[in-house]
Amino acid sequence: MTTGRSQWEDLGSRPQPSWYLDPLAARQKRDAHLDLIRRWWPPSHPHRILKTDLFEEAFGLDCILPAIAPRVRFACGIDQAFSTALAAARRYPASPALASDVRHLPFSSASFDLVLSTSTLDHFAHPSDFLTAIAEIHRILRPGALLILTLDNPSNPLYAPLHWFSHTPLAPFSLGYTPSLPTLRSVLDKAGFDIEHEDFLLHNPRLVSTALFLLCRRLLGRYGDLPIAVLLRAFAALHRLPTRRWTACFQAVAARKRVPLR
């Protein structure tokens, strides 16, 4: 990955790894992902799900698994960093947490009904690693099962400066390769998936909004809730515009593993 394993371990060992994400922005991020999951995956019977990143569950208010786990028979998560997986397991002991590389998953083929991958695969340095991870996720899904995948949105004009900034010492971690939506469609099709849904998530201009929120908190403390909430609502309104594909932080797809023809 662009951020090496030792760097992820170091990040997961810090007291406040997600200091840059304001609590209100974290809740907005959680709610946006949960809304997406409810729309794309209305379960009618028990399921087995895997989440490919545990950073949120370990440290943030944007955690997703605790809200999903009660609806399913089995829910677990993996993270490349043992420190992060351990923190997630301590915080939410009801959901198993494993330290594993998404390119080499420790599960049998056709083991899961849903894989939820939230901005995990966009940390690889090379497209070949991205393709390997997609193939591995395909392997562990049963035929007809679903992958809900979110990635950084390279169509956003602010993505390029954010990507550059993420490789400076000031950033908590580095961003890697993320495909355009047309390329992602092609990759998933070749891997054996059929895309059922597409959407764009979170329209906060990440570098700008993060700086604004941190400034509000520094100047106003808990009284910063009101201006931050107003800004979040204003940014969220961008989703209703035809320009949403350029303002969104993340692109999202729901892709179903093809059932082999008999």
Beta strands, then each sheet from edge to edge (+ up, - down):
strand 1: 48-51
strand 2: 74-79
strand 3: 97-99
strand 4: 112-118
strand 5: 141-152
strand 6: 193-201
strand 7: 250-257
sheet 1: 3+ 2+ 1+ 4+ 5+ 7- 6+
end
